[in-house]
Amino acid sequence: MRPWVLPAMVALGCGSPKEAPQRQERPPTAPPRPDPTEPAGQLDPTPVAPPEFPEGTRSLELLRTASVRLDPGEGGKRIGTVAIDTRVGWVRTEPGKGCTKPWVEIRPRGWICGDLVKPSTHPPFGREVPMLDRGELVPGTYGKVTAAHSVTYQVEKPKKEDKKPTRKKDERKARPVTSTKDVVGKPELKLVEVRPLVGSVNVRDYEEVVVGGKVYWRISQPDPKTKTDPEYVLRQAITPHKPSVYKGSRLGDDTGWGVPFAFVWPRVVGWQSVYTTNKAIGGGTNRQLPARTPIPILEVYANAKAVPIAYRIADNEWIPAADVRVFKPVAPPPLLEKGERWIDVDVDSQILVAYEGDVPVYSTLVSSGGKETPTDTGIYRMWLKESEADMAGLNGEDPYSVATVPWTQFFSPEKNLALHTAYWHDQFGTRRSHGCVNLAPRDARWLYFWSDPQVPPGWTMAAGVVEAPGSVVRIRTKEDPQPEARGYAKKVLEARQRNAPATPGKP
């Protein structure tokens, strides 16, 4: 898939708002005590003067979208992006390269150039990005271009008129307007073909327009930086998507459930539910459970070869083992910190479990890579989280493009793999992606705001770095239950190994 990290950066790969009304005091003459969740060394331990902002300043308002740096200066690692009009709290200022004013350390983390903010008497405020209207599953309307030989259109640019003045035109300007012929109006809007649409193309409807009696979707935004005009597609060529309403289940303290546990998955594809019984073998019917229902596993009934036959899921209630998908835990990745948030994906069962330390807190069914484009096993870390990302790829003879995928979390810069929303299908529990891990919209949004690096209100992007890493994402199979660390997850592991306390009796 291809994330658009910056307007000019594209990479091939896998295939309501709340105000924060907390009171902001003027910064003290010395920085506050370090937050234990922040990486060591970010705050200068020496006393510093408070920022020179006017009396009564409660926050700093972004004048335009700005990059957040790990350290003050344009050379600092980029760890996020804050949207225009967001109001942020601050800690202190410090001079640095690339900014005429001092750099400002903002809450909850990072530095932004002082040229890009103005003092505000209002409290800090940021909106969740992307914003959802009441009842929405995804931030907009999407569809797939299904008509053969479809093309995109752009507004035809008016032809340049001859700049040489004529006597007739000069006389017309001098005369008073006496008829409609004397009024030079705007020409009628016309669309011209731009390019053919090839492969699997999913688009977003930014606006519907009627031109020449036909309805079109505007599928892109104008870009003033690249001077790119928006494109349009005939509405009749598009089949709208209906995003899945499926979602996973809370575990741990919320439900008391632990691992192993399971999801109902009927052995026959056409079955939509399974009946439970009051005995492991035989017995009377208890109740009917729809497919993909999460269930605890309280007891296992197995045959003489230790092969499970049925699972007890409640008092006097059993379900056949052939009708469930079971998540069986394995040892956590090495050198996790206490309570650290991480994600475990079992490709064989197509089950994802989110952990806080060794406590499972959430689980859901996913769609990982299909047979031709499997998801590579490994221990990864979130390196880039984007509120919305355009994706595109070319796998053999299967080109595809997907517009503005919300809540995207990239965990492999080498393979461009990500956890992301799939608003175009409802087959979670089945392998079918181009290598990424597809999530239902509700699950993608929950995981996006739960995992590290955290995405504060008003931020449209957050990046993980070795000094402040993102959450671990482990992709495993029964053939590779303990995969090796890859990418910058390996660098984080090596750094932790160097800093780990020595074991007695070992060098």
C-alpha positions as CSV (number, residue, x, y, z in Angstrom):
1,M,0.0,0.0,0.0
2,R,1.1,3.5,-0.5
3,P,0.8,6.0,2.3
4,W,0.9,9.7,1.5
5,V,3.1,10.7,4.4
6,L,3.7,14.1,2.8
7,P,2.1,15.5,-0.3
8,A,5.1,14.4,-2.4
9,M,5.8,11.1,-0.6
10,V,4.1,7.9,-1.8
11,A,5.1,4.3,-1.1
12,L,3.9,1.0,-2.5
13,G,2.9,-1.7,-0.2
14,C,0.1,-4.0,1.0
15,G,-2.2,-3.9,-1.2
16,S,-17.8,13.8,18.4
17,P,-14.9,16.1,19.0
18,K,-14.3,16.9,22.6
19,E,-12.8,20.1,24.0
20,A,-10.0,19.7,26.6
21,P,-11.1,22.4,29.1
22,Q,-8.3,21.7,31.6
23,R,-6.9,24.8,33.1
24,Q,-3.4,25.8,31.9
25,E,-1.3,27.7,34.4
26,R,1.5,29.9,33.3
27,P,4.7,27.8,33.1
28,P,6.9,27.8,36.2
29,T,10.4,29.0,36.1
30,A,11.6,25.4,36.1
31,P,10.2,22.6,34.0
32,P,7.7,20.2,35.7
33,R,8.8,16.8,36.9
34,P,9.4,14.4,34.0
35,D,6.5,12.3,32.9
36,P,7.5,8.6,33.4
37,T,5.8,7.7,30.2
38,E,8.0,10.1,28.2
39,P,11.5,9.1,27.0
40,A,14.4,10.1,29.2
41,G,16.4,13.1,28.2
42,Q,13.6,15.0,26.5
43,L,13.3,17.7,29.3
44,D,16.2,19.9,30.2
45,P,16.7,19.4,33.9
46,T,18.2,22.9,34.4
47,P,15.9,25.9,35.3
48,V,14.6,27.9,32.4
49,A,12.9,31.2,32.0
50,P,9.1,31.1,31.2
51,P,8.1,31.8,27.6
52,E,7.6,35.4,26.8
53,F,3.9,35.3,26.0
54,P,1.4,38.0,27.0
55,E,-0.2,38.0,30.4
56,G,-3.4,35.9,30.3
57,T,-2.1,33.5,27.6
58,R,-3.8,30.1,28.2
59,S,-2.8,28.3,25.0
60,L,-1.1,28.7,21.7
61,E,-3.1,28.6,18.5
62,L,-1.7,27.0,15.3
63,L,-1.6,29.5,12.4
64,R,-1.2,26.6,10.0
65,T,-0.6,22.9,10.1
66,A,2.8,22.3,11.7
67,S,5.3,19.6,12.2
68,V,6.2,18.4,15.7
69,R,9.8,17.7,16.4
70,L,11.4,15.4,19.1
71,D,14.0,18.2,19.8
72,P,13.9,22.0,19.2
73,G,15.2,22.7,15.7
74,E,14.5,21.8,12.1
75,G,16.9,18.9,12.5
76,G,14.9,17.2,15.2
77,K,13.1,14.0,14.3
78,R,9.6,14.5,13.2
79,I,7.1,12.9,15.6
80,G,3.8,14.3,14.6
81,T,1.7,16.9,12.8
82,V,-0.8,19.3,14.4
83,A,-3.7,20.8,12.4
84,I,-4.3,24.5,11.9
85,D,-6.6,26.2,14.5
86,T,-5.7,23.6,17.2
87,R,-4.8,25.2,20.5
88,V,-2.0,23.6,22.5
89,G,-0.6,23.9,26.0
90,W,3.1,24.6,26.4
91,V,6.0,24.0,28.8
92,R,8.9,26.2,27.7
93,T,10.8,27.7,24.8
94,E,14.2,27.3,23.5
95,P,16.1,28.8,20.5
96,G,16.8,26.5,17.5
97,K,17.6,26.4,13.8
98,G,14.9,26.9,11.2
99,C,12.7,29.3,13.3
100,T,13.0,33.1,13.8
101,K,11.2,32.8,17.1
102,P,12.1,30.3,19.8
103,W,10.9,26.8,19.5
104,V,8.0,25.9,21.9
105,E,7.7,22.6,23.8
106,I,4.1,21.7,23.7
107,R,1.9,19.4,25.6
108,P,1.7,16.5,25.7
109,R,5.1,16.2,23.8
110,G,7.4,17.6,21.2
111,W,8.5,21.0,19.9
112,I,7.0,23.3,17.2
113,C,8.4,26.5,15.6
114,G,7.2,29.6,17.4
115,D,6.6,31.3,14.1
116,L,3.6,29.0,13.6
117,V,1.6,29.9,16.7
118,K,-0.1,32.9,18.3
119,P,-1.0,33.4,22.0
120,S,-4.6,32.7,22.9
121,T,-6.7,33.5,25.9
122,H,-8.8,30.4,25.3
123,P,-8.0,27.0,26.9
124,P,-6.2,24.3,24.8
125,F,-8.6,22.7,22.3
126,G,-8.2,20.1,19.6
127,R,-10.6,18.0,17.5
128,E,-10.4,14.3,16.9
129,V,-9.1,13.7,13.4
130,P,-10.8,12.5,11.3
131,M,-14.1,13.8,12.7
132,L,-17.2,11.7,12.6
133,D,-20.8,12.9,12.4
134,R,-23.3,11.3,14.8
135,G,-24.0,7.7,13.6
136,E,-21.1,7.6,11.1
137,L,-18.8,4.6,10.9
138,V,-16.3,6.3,8.6
139,P,-15.7,10.0,7.8
140,G,-17.5,10.2,4.5
141,T,-19.1,8.2,1.6
142,Y,-17.0,5.8,-0.4
143,G,-17.6,3.6,-3.4
144,K,-15.9,1.3,-5.9
145,V,-15.7,2.2,-9.6
146,T,-17.4,-0.8,-11.2
147,A,-18.3,0.4,-14.7
148,A,-16.0,-0.8,-17.5
149,H,-13.8,1.7,-19.3
150,S,-14.4,4.4,-16.6
151,V,-12.3,7.6,-16.7
152,T,-11.8,10.7,-14.6
153,Y,-12.7,14.2,-15.6
154,Q,-11.5,17.7,-14.8
155,V,-13.1,21.1,-15.3
156,E,-12.1,22.4,-18.7
157,K,-10.0,25.5,-18.4
158,P,-11.2,28.5,-20.4
159,K,-9.3,29.4,-23.5
160,K,-7.1,32.4,-23.4
161,E,-8.7,35.4,-25.2
162,D,-6.7,37.5,-27.7
163,K,-5.3,40.3,-25.6
164,K,-5.3,42.7,-28.6
165,P,-8.2,45.1,-28.0
166,T,-10.7,45.6,-30.7
167,R,-12.8,48.7,-31.5
168,K,-16.0,46.8,-31.0
169,K,-15.1,45.6,-27.5
170,D,-13.9,49.1,-26.6
171,E,-17.2,50.5,-27.8
172,R,-19.2,47.9,-25.8
173,K,-17.4,48.8,-22.6
174,A,-18.2,52.5,-23.1
175,R,-21.9,52.0,-23.8
176,P,-24.4,51.5,-21.0
177,V,-25.8,47.9,-20.6
178,T,-29.1,47.7,-22.4
179,S,-29.5,44.0,-23.0
180,T,-28.2,40.6,-21.9
181,K,-25.8,40.6,-24.9
182,D,-23.9,43.4,-23.2
183,V,-23.2,41.2,-20.1
184,V,-20.2,38.9,-20.3
185,G,-21.2,36.0,-18.0
186,K,-19.2,32.9,-16.9
187,P,-19.1,30.1,-19.4
188,E,-21.1,27.0,-18.7
189,L,-19.1,24.4,-16.7
190,K,-17.6,21.7,-18.9
191,L,-15.7,18.5,-18.0
192,V,-13.0,16.9,-20.1
193,E,-11.5,13.4,-19.9
194,V,-8.2,13.1,-18.0
195,R,-7.2,9.5,-17.5
196,P,-8.6,5.9,-17.6
197,L,-9.2,4.1,-14.3
198,V,-7.4,0.7,-14.3
199,G,-7.8,-2.1,-11.8
200,S,-9.6,-2.0,-8.5
201,V,-10.3,1.6,-7.7
202,N,-12.1,2.8,-4.5
203,V,-13.0,6.5,-4.3
204,R,-14.4,9.0,-1.8
205,D,-17.3,11.4,-2.6
206,Y,-16.2,14.9,-1.5
207,E,-19.0,16.5,-3.4
208,E,-21.7,15.7,-5.9
209,V,-22.0,18.0,-8.9
210,V,-24.4,18.1,-11.9
211,V,-22.9,18.9,-15.3
212,G,-24.8,18.6,-18.5
213,G,-27.6,16.8,-16.7
214,K,-25.3,14.1,-15.4
215,V,-24.2,13.5,-11.7
216,Y,-20.5,13.2,-10.9
217,W,-18.6,12.5,-7.7
218,R,-15.6,14.8,-7.0
219,I,-13.1,12.2,-5.8
220,S,-10.1,14.4,-4.9
221,Q,-9.3,17.8,-3.3
222,P,-7.6,20.6,-5.1
223,D,-3.9,20.9,-4.1
224,P,-2.6,24.5,-4.2
225,K,0.9,23.4,-3.6
226,T,1.1,21.2,-6.7
227,K,-1.6,23.2,-8.5
228,T,-3.5,20.0,-9.1
229,D,-7.2,20.4,-10.0
230,P,-9.8,18.0,-8.5
231,E,-11.0,15.0,-10.5
232,Y,-14.5,13.8,-11.1
233,V,-16.1,10.4,-11.9
234,L,-19.6,9.7,-13.2
235,R,-21.9,8.7,-10.3
236,Q,-23.5,5.9,-12.3
237,A,-20.1,4.2,-12.7
238,I,-19.7,3.9,-8.9
239,T,-21.1,1.3,-6.5
240,P,-21.3,2.8,-3.0
241,H,-19.7,0.9,-0.2
242,K,-21.6,0.0,3.0
243,P,-19.0,-0.1,5.8
244,S,-19.1,-3.1,8.2
245,V,-20.8,-2.6,11.6
246,Y,-18.8,-5.5,13.0
247,K,-16.6,-4.8,16.1
248,G,-14.5,-6.9,18.5
249,S,-14.8,-7.3,22.2
250,R,-13.2,-5.9,25.4
251,L,-11.3,-8.4,27.5
252,G,-9.5,-8.2,30.9
253,D,-11.0,-6.1,33.6
254,D,-14.0,-5.1,31.4
255,T,-15.3,-8.6,31.0
256,G,-13.1,-10.8,33.2
257,W,-12.2,-12.8,30.2
258,G,-8.6,-14.0,29.6
259,V,-6.9,-16.2,27.1
260,P,-7.5,-18.6,25.5
261,F,-10.9,-17.6,24.1
262,A,-12.6,-17.9,20.8
263,F,-15.0,-16.5,18.2
264,V,-17.9,-18.5,16.8
265,W,-17.0,-19.6,13.2
266,P,-19.4,-22.1,11.7
267,R,-17.7,-25.1,10.0
268,V,-20.0,-24.7,7.0
269,V,-19.6,-21.5,5.1
270,G,-23.3,-21.0,4.5
271,W,-24.2,-21.3,8.2
272,Q,-24.7,-18.0,9.9
273,S,-24.9,-19.3,13.5
274,V,-24.2,-22.3,15.7
275,Y,-26.3,-24.0,18.4
276,T,-24.8,-24.7,21.8
277,T,-25.8,-27.7,23.9
278,N,-26.0,-28.5,27.6
279,K,-23.5,-31.4,27.3
280,A,-20.1,-31.8,25.6
281,I,-21.5,-34.6,23.5
282,G,-25.1,-34.9,22.7
283,G,-27.5,-33.2,25.0
284,G,-30.3,-30.7,24.3
285,T,-30.0,-27.4,22.5
286,N,-29.2,-24.5,24.6
287,R,-29.1,-21.3,22.5
288,Q,-28.1,-20.0,19.0
289,L,-25.0,-17.9,18.6
290,P,-24.3,-15.8,15.5
291,A,-21.1,-16.2,13.6
292,R,-18.2,-14.0,14.9
293,T,-19.6,-13.9,18.4
294,P,-16.8,-13.8,21.0
295,I,-16.9,-16.5,23.7
296,P,-14.8,-17.5,26.7
297,I,-13.2,-20.9,27.0
298,L,-13.8,-22.3,30.5
299,E,-13.1,-26.0,29.9
300,V,-11.9,-28.3,27.1
301,Y,-13.4,-31.7,26.3
302,A,-10.9,-33.7,24.2
303,N,-10.6,-37.2,22.8
304,A,-8.0,-39.8,23.6
305,K,-5.5,-38.1,21.4
306,A,-5.9,-34.7,23.2
307,V,-7.8,-33.3,20.2
308,P,-10.5,-30.8,21.4
309,I,-14.0,-32.0,20.7
310,A,-16.0,-29.3,22.5
311,Y,-15.5,-26.2,24.7
312,R,-17.5,-25.2,27.7
313,I,-18.4,-21.5,27.5
314,A,-20.8,-21.2,30.4
315,D,-22.4,-23.3,33.1
316,N,-23.8,-26.3,31.4
317,E,-23.2,-24.8,27.9
318,W,-20.9,-26.3,25.3
319,I,-20.0,-25.6,21.7
320,P,-18.4,-27.9,19.2
321,A,-14.7,-27.2,18.6
322,A,-15.2,-27.4,14.9
323,D,-17.4,-24.3,15.0
324,V,-15.0,-21.9,16.7
325,R,-11.8,-20.0,16.0
326,V,-9.6,-20.2,19.1
327,F,-6.9,-17.7,20.1
328,K,-4.1,-19.6,21.8
329,P,-1.5,-17.3,23.5
330,V,2.3,-17.7,23.3
331,A,5.0,-16.0,25.3
332,P,5.1,-12.2,24.8
333,P,7.9,-10.5,22.7
334,P,11.1,-10.0,24.6
335,L,12.0,-6.9,26.8
336,L,8.6,-5.4,26.9
337,E,8.3,-2.7,29.6
338,K,5.8,-3.2,32.5
339,G,2.3,-2.4,31.2
340,E,3.5,-1.7,27.7
341,R,0.8,-1.8,25.0
342,W,1.3,-4.2,22.2
343,I,-0.6,-6.1,19.6
344,D,-0.5,-9.8,18.8
345,V,-1.9,-11.1,15.4
346,D,-2.4,-14.8,14.9
347,V,-2.6,-15.3,11.2
348,D,-3.8,-18.9,11.4
349,S,-6.9,-17.9,13.4
350,Q,-7.2,-14.4,11.9
351,I,-7.5,-13.1,15.5
352,L,-5.9,-9.9,16.9
353,V,-5.4,-9.3,20.6
354,A,-4.3,-6.1,22.2
355,Y,-2.4,-6.4,25.4
356,E,-1.3,-4.1,28.2
357,G,1.7,-5.9,29.6
358,D,0.5,-9.5,30.0
359,V,-3.2,-8.5,30.3
360,P,-5.4,-8.9,27.1
361,V,-7.7,-5.9,26.8
362,Y,-9.3,-6.2,23.4
363,S,-9.8,-8.7,20.6
364,T,-11.2,-8.9,17.1
365,L,-11.2,-10.8,13.9
366,V,-9.1,-9.3,11.0
367,S,-8.3,-10.0,7.4
368,S,-4.6,-10.4,6.7
369,G,-2.8,-11.0,3.4
370,G,-4.3,-13.4,0.9
371,K,-2.7,-16.5,-0.6
372,E,-0.7,-14.5,-3.2
373,T,0.2,-11.7,-0.9
374,P,0.6,-13.1,2.7
375,T,1.4,-10.9,5.6
376,D,5.0,-11.4,6.6
377,T,5.6,-12.7,10.1
378,G,7.8,-10.6,12.4
379,I,8.0,-8.4,15.4
380,Y,7.4,-4.8,14.3
381,R,6.6,-1.4,15.9
382,M,4.3,1.3,14.9
383,W,6.4,3.8,13.0
384,L,3.7,6.0,11.5
385,K,0.1,6.7,12.3
386,E,-2.0,8.8,9.9
387,S,-5.6,10.0,10.4
388,E,-6.3,9.3,6.7
389,A,-4.0,7.8,4.0
390,D,-4.3,7.2,0.3
391,M,-3.1,3.8,-0.7
392,A,-2.1,2.2,-4.0
393,G,-0.2,-0.8,-5.2
394,L,0.6,-3.1,-8.1
395,N,0.8,-6.8,-7.2
396,G,1.3,-8.8,-10.4
397,E,-1.6,-8.0,-12.6
398,D,-3.8,-6.7,-9.8
399,P,-3.4,-2.9,-9.6
400,Y,-5.4,-1.2,-6.9
401,S,-6.0,2.2,-5.3
402,V,-7.9,3.1,-2.2
403,A,-8.9,6.6,-1.2
404,T,-8.4,8.2,2.2
405,V,-8.3,5.2,4.4
406,P,-9.0,6.3,8.0
407,W,-7.1,5.3,11.1
408,T,-4.0,3.8,9.4
409,Q,-1.1,2.5,11.4
410,F,2.0,1.6,9.5
411,F,4.3,-0.9,11.2
412,S,6.7,-1.9,8.5
413,P,8.4,0.9,6.5
414,E,10.3,-1.8,4.5
415,K,7.2,-3.7,3.4
416,N,4.7,-0.8,3.9
417,L,2.4,-3.0,6.0
418,A,-0.3,-1.4,8.2
419,L,-3.2,-2.0,10.4
420,H,-6.0,0.0,8.8
421,T,-9.7,0.4,8.2
422,A,-11.3,-1.6,5.4
423,Y,-14.5,0.1,4.5
424,W,-15.0,-1.9,1.4
425,H,-15.7,-5.4,2.8
426,D,-17.2,-7.3,5.7
427,Q,-15.2,-10.5,5.5
428,F,-13.2,-10.1,8.7
429,G,-11.9,-13.5,9.8
430,T,-10.9,-14.3,6.1
431,R,-7.5,-13.8,4.5
432,R,-8.0,-11.4,1.6
433,S,-5.8,-8.3,1.8
434,H,-2.7,-7.3,-0.2
435,G,-0.5,-7.9,2.8
436,C,-1.8,-5.4,5.4
437,V,-4.1,-6.2,8.3
438,N,-7.6,-5.1,7.5
439,L,-9.9,-4.0,10.4
440,A,-13.5,-3.1,10.7
441,P,-14.0,0.7,11.1
442,R,-14.9,0.5,14.8
443,D,-11.9,-1.7,15.6
444,A,-9.5,0.4,13.5
445,R,-10.5,3.6,15.3
446,W,-10.3,2.0,18.8
447,L,-6.8,0.6,18.1
448,Y,-5.6,3.9,16.5
449,F,-6.2,5.9,19.6
450,W,-5.2,3.2,22.1
451,S,-1.8,2.2,20.7
452,D,1.5,4.2,20.8
453,P,2.5,6.7,19.7
454,Q,-0.5,8.4,21.1
455,V,-2.4,10.8,18.8
456,P,-3.6,13.8,20.8
457,P,-6.7,15.8,19.7
458,G,-5.8,18.0,16.7
459,W,-2.9,15.8,15.5
460,T,-3.2,14.3,12.0
461,M,-0.1,12.2,12.2
462,A,2.1,10.7,14.9
463,A,5.4,8.9,14.4
464,G,7.4,6.5,16.5
465,V,11.1,6.7,16.9
466,V,13.7,4.7,18.8
467,E,13.7,7.3,21.6
468,A,9.9,7.1,21.9
469,P,8.8,3.9,20.1
470,G,5.4,2.9,18.9
471,S,3.6,-0.2,20.1
472,V,4.9,-3.7,19.2
473,V,2.9,-5.5,16.5
474,R,3.7,-9.2,16.3
475,I,2.6,-11.2,13.3
476,R,2.9,-14.9,13.9
477,T,1.8,-18.3,12.5
478,K,2.1,-21.8,13.9
479,E,5.1,-22.3,11.7
480,D,6.7,-19.1,13.1
481,P,5.3,-18.6,16.6
482,Q,8.2,-16.5,17.8
483,P,9.3,-14.4,14.8
484,E,12.3,-12.2,14.9
485,A,12.3,-8.4,15.3
486,R,12.4,-6.4,12.1
487,G,13.0,-2.8,11.1
488,Y,13.3,-0.2,13.8
489,A,11.7,-2.7,16.2
490,K,15.0,-4.4,16.1
491,K,16.8,-1.2,16.9
492,V,14.5,-0.6,19.9
493,L,15.2,-4.2,21.1
494,E,18.9,-3.7,20.7
495,A,18.8,-0.5,22.7
496,R,16.8,-2.1,25.5
497,Q,19.3,-5.0,25.5
498,R,22.2,-2.6,26.0
499,N,20.3,-0.9,28.9
500,A,19.0,-4.0,30.6
501,P,20.4,-4.7,34.1
502,A,23.0,-7.4,34.2
503,T,21.9,-10.9,35.3
504,P,23.9,-12.1,38.3
505,G,26.5,-14.7,37.4
506,K,26.6,-13.6,33.7
507,P,29.0,-11.2,32.1
